[in-house]
Amino acid sequence: MSTVIYGMLREEKQRNLERQEAYLREIGALPKGSVVVKTINGKRYHYLQYREKGGVKSVYIGNCITEIDCIKSKIEERKHLQDILKRLKLEYKEICKVVKE
């Protein structure tokens, strides 16, 4: 393999790792789980629900539509970033097959 191509692949491998770390930081700052509505005594309450330490945790988020929509959009953004991260990891694995260090 050409040393130029090999060098480019090594650089891409490092760049990929840096991007993975950046996406992991972004994902960590966003809420996980989903917004659920519980009806208690005829009233609707909105909760952010997610798994933690083997159980399901529910956090009350109020009934403000703006706040609920904001949380939902952040959850969607998290899912999108997780998809990108998954593709980056697959790409990294392929690069590692070629660049054996």
Secondary structure, DSSP 4 states (H G I P E B T S, - for coil): --HHHHHHHHHHHHHHHHHHHHHHHHHHHS--SEEEEEEETTEEEEEEEEEETTEEEEEE--S-HHHHHHHHHHHHHHHHHHHHHHHHHHHHHHHHHHS--
